[in-house]
């Protein structure tokens, strides 16, 4: 069973800065990365290894602060990534 992604990412949220998008991937170095585009953030979290997606969270910076866009559990199959399911 995969660990709870929300709990894993919680400790990194304070590190978010004012870039358009950010990804939090526990276990990656650095855990928090900033992205100029949403596609790059999706690649960071949805990267497919042998066991499915890397997993993590994607945030967008809005006038109200950081908003969670996607949460992906580690091991999620590519066809089940949230941005593929909504399309």
C-alpha positions as CSV (number, residue, x, y, z in Angstrom):
1,X,0.0,0.0,0.0
2,X,1.4,3.4,-0.9
3,X,2.1,6.0,1.8
4,X,-0.3,9.0,2.2
5,X,1.0,11.6,-0.2
6,X,-0.7,14.5,1.6
7,X,1.2,13.7,4.8
8,X,4.5,13.1,2.9
9,X,4.3,16.5,1.2
10,X,3.0,18.6,4.2
11,X,6.5,19.3,5.6
12,X,7.7,20.9,2.3
13,X,4.8,23.3,1.7
14,X,6.5,26.1,3.7
15,X,9.3,26.1,1.2
16,X,7.0,27.1,-1.8
17,X,8.0,30.3,-3.5
18,X,6.3,32.6,-6.0
19,X,6.9,30.8,-9.2
20,X,3.9,29.8,-11.5
21,X,4.0,26.1,-10.6
22,X,5.7,23.9,-8.0
23,X,6.0,20.2,-7.5
24,X,6.7,18.4,-4.3
25,X,8.1,14.9,-4.7
26,X,9.1,13.3,-1.4
27,X,12.5,11.5,-1.8
28,X,13.6,13.6,-4.7
29,X,16.4,16.1,-4.2
30,X,15.4,18.8,-3.9
31,X,11.9,17.8,-2.7
32,X,10.4,21.1,-3.9
33,X,11.0,22.3,-7.5
34,X,9.6,25.3,-9.4
35,X,8.3,25.1,-12.9
36,X,7.6,27.8,-15.6
37,X,4.8,25.6,-17.0
38,X,2.2,23.1,-15.8
39,X,3.5,20.5,-18.2
40,X,6.9,20.4,-16.6
41,X,5.3,20.0,-13.1
42,X,3.1,17.1,-14.4
43,X,6.3,15.4,-15.8
44,X,8.0,15.8,-12.5
45,X,5.2,14.1,-10.5
46,X,3.9,11.8,-13.2
47,X,7.3,10.4,-14.3
48,X,6.7,6.7,-14.9
49,X,9.2,4.2,-13.6
50,X,8.8,0.5,-13.4
51,X,6.4,0.8,-10.5
52,X,4.2,3.6,-11.9
53,X,4.3,7.4,-11.3
54,X,6.8,8.9,-9.0
55,X,4.0,10.6,-7.1
56,X,3.7,14.0,-5.3
57,X,1.8,17.2,-5.4
58,X,1.5,20.0,-8.0
59,X,0.7,23.6,-6.9
60,X,-0.2,26.7,-8.8
61,X,0.6,30.2,-7.5
62,X,-2.5,32.4,-7.6
63,X,-3.2,35.9,-6.2
64,X,-4.5,34.1,-3.1
65,X,-1.3,32.0,-2.6
66,X,-0.5,28.4,-3.4
67,X,-3.4,26.2,-4.6
68,X,-3.1,22.4,-4.8
69,X,-3.9,21.3,-8.4
70,X,-3.1,17.6,-8.2
71,X,-2.1,15.0,-5.7
72,X,-0.7,11.7,-7.2
73,X,0.0,8.6,-5.1
74,X,3.3,6.9,-5.8
75,X,2.8,4.0,-8.2
76,X,-0.3,5.4,-9.9
77,X,-0.5,4.0,-13.5
78,X,-0.2,6.5,-16.3
79,X,-3.8,6.0,-17.5
80,X,-5.0,6.9,-14.0
81,X,-3.1,10.2,-13.5
82,X,-5.6,12.9,-12.6
83,X,-5.0,15.1,-15.6
84,X,-5.6,12.1,-17.9
85,X,-8.8,11.1,-16.1
86,X,-10.3,14.6,-16.3
87,X,-9.6,14.9,-20.0
